[in-house]
């Protein structure tokens, strides 16, 4: 693995950096810098800017609307996106369903859905987890029964991220109980405006509403919306999860957050001195930075293998496992670095302001600290989504170590 960038790669990075600096909306960048919540329009406006430039789907092949970048170019693009404080790309269509349709979809499905994903005209959500089937995904019970040219779907999905915005859901359903659990699952595309689809928000500890229950009651889905073969959805699901886990590592954004920790620790005082001068805090900081550097090297090795023609495999579980542990450790460092200022959870403080007398607004907590506690609570989920870290350890032991 050669870590030296070529002249072409350095020029590519400079091109991306200049474009991002000139095109990210200023208010959106401010929200990202401070960890403030984004609304759907923030994401869509930014994604349409990238779409117009041809950079919206870095992992897609050129023939389907992607830029045709190498793995190293994609890595550099992710780094620059994070460094420029751009919104995260919404992954459900671009990084999950899009590659699935390219690999398993019919020509009609590709023609219908891929252009609308690229243009951010359709917003997708993921219907995998159920109340009794999260980490043990094969235990799902949402049922799809054939009825002429349709399936009739009944069941419940939960922890469905951003379903309140979604136009469509890609969904795992049970179509057979006759073989082992994994063999009776199918992969369906469900229009969220179909009668019988109900979305109910789940309020989180940080006060936000980004996850939902989705209830499916006699929902009629055309059979033409089946991706892959009936009862072979497990193959499709594993393909999707491998790519999802690769992306969950979040190395580039974790590096930005580590710089944020250092910046805050240089401002906050402990015993009259900046917190960064506290030996124990520096030790904890160094431990996380070492883990993050090792994670980055692992990601680069896997990208190097991908560039040589080997697609992502079970090694993506290593990235997911360690990446989410690092992300959670960073939120802990941020909370500690902010001290008492980081403990504010009042929604009125989300912009770092509080009403005091009349119409006057004065800072109650520093802007950099206003959302830290919320993010700490929110990121407890990182070790669960995409397959819990306990499951990832089993995959690593079995598929990589052969235990």
C-alpha angles and dihedrals in degrees: 000000000000112000094188112107118227121234089257092052092049089050090049091052091050091050092051092046093052093048094050093047090054101041113036107104108249096230092048090051090050091053092050092047091054097038092243119160117269124215126219094264091057090060097040095049091050094044091051089053090054091044091055088052092048093244103106099103109038094172097049122099117250094248090064097046102278123128093246093236126171119245090257092052089051089051092051091047091053091049093052093045090055095043091050093052094241120165115264113262109251100249105199097084102021103042103020115029097027095061089042092056091045090053103035109010128107119247088253091053092049092049092047103043112022098067091049091050091052093049093046088238091130124047115206134200132192121246103195113109122069132185089264099027119056114116088013092056093168088068092070116135105189101128132215115193120190116244114175105293094351144061120231107219126201128172146072134274122196141194085031104171117225093349088144088071098037126119092185139018128207104215141188112222135175114247099165140028095184100094135031114315096260093052096061100058127105134191115233135180111221127195105227091214091063114119110262097038112118125179119201120184123233112212113221132214091263090055094250128127109216100126129062149180113243117202120200115198117177090327111180113220122180113241088232085074092066111112113210122348124329111267091015096091092114089070090052092045093053091049090053095045093051090058093041092054092049090057096044091070089083095191096161095052092043089057089054091049091050089056087051090053091053092047093051093044089055090057103040118082130223117183090346095306131094110270090237087071092061107106096213093050091049089050092054090045091052092050092055093044090053091051091047092050091050090049091051091051090050091051091049091051091053091047089051090054091048090052087055090056103268112125122217113287138173089312086083086077088068090055093047094047099046095033093059092044089054092047091052092047090053092053088053091051090048092051092049093044092055092050115188090349090066095059098074112116100163107127088223088066095054090105092043091256137107132190112247117161120006114307095342117116121200131177111264097178130010113273091240091060102042097093103027097101092049091052091048091058094040094054093057084086093060093085090055109043120080088030120324118273090245088060090047090055089054091050091049092048094048106032101032107024096032094226 
